[in-house]
Amino acid sequence: MSLYLDIVTTVLGLAYIVLEYRASLWMWAVGFVMQVLGIVLYYDKGLYADCGMEFYYLSMTVYGFLMWRRGGKKSSDGQQVGKGTASARPITHMPRRLMALWIGIGMLLWALIWYLLTAYTDSRVPIADSFTTAFSLVGIWALARKYLEQWVVWIVVDVVTSALYFYKDIPFKASLYALYVVIAVFGYRRWLRIMKQESNT
């Protein structure tokens, strides 16, 4: 069962990252299905933090969809620009005042989840599992807000996640996250170009 879920979520994950690379609104629909199946997979493999994180992802999927669809800029007369389209919300830099805040939140979440995994579960990988969980929470929020820097968060998280999943014998997902690292680098560059184009128009 877990092997089947590993393969299916890997295929969905590939579709998800391609749609994210293209800044497509459809990524949220694919992500929703992937996360539901991920809950079952991670619980079966004893990755309890990752399992719990999927519930947060589900709520952020709805939030991200709404933000991308309705969060466009307003014109001088107060009308929404691009409302109802996949590109309604423009790509922007994360404000500097939020960077330090969210790094701090990520560190606090890491410590908290690490403690919970150590104290209340039989997790054998509490450091790595809590790290990927904590900063994935930050990354998905930044993605929902369509901040360019979300790619930087995912590069770090995906490197650690790939190593963790190879260790936990989830080879397909591990390989997927290794591929994510490469795509994230190119995704950052593509989003940067799109952001500059949007600012010029």
Number of C-alpha atoms within 10 A of each C-alpha: 8 15 14 10 18 19 16 16 25 21 15 19 22 17 17 22 22 17 17 19 20 15 21 16 19 15 22 23 13 19 20 21 14 22 22 16 17 24 18 15 22 21 15 13 14 16 23 20 23 20 22 15 19 22 16 13 20 18 11 20 23 14 16 24 19 16 17 26 18 19 21 21 15 12 9 7 6 8 11 16 17 17 17 15 14 17 19 19 23 20 25 18 15 15 10 8 8 10 13 11 10 17 14 12 16 21 13 13 19 22 15 14 19 22 15 15 20 16 10 8 14 12 18 13 16 20 16 17 23 25 21 25 25 25 22 22 19 19 24 19 19 20 22 20 22 22 19 21 20 22 23 15 19 24 21 15 22 22 18 18 24 23 16 17 19 14 12 15 12 19 18 20 23 24 16 21 26 18 16 23 20 13 19 23 15 14 22 18 15 15 22 17 13 17 17 12 11 13 11 7 5
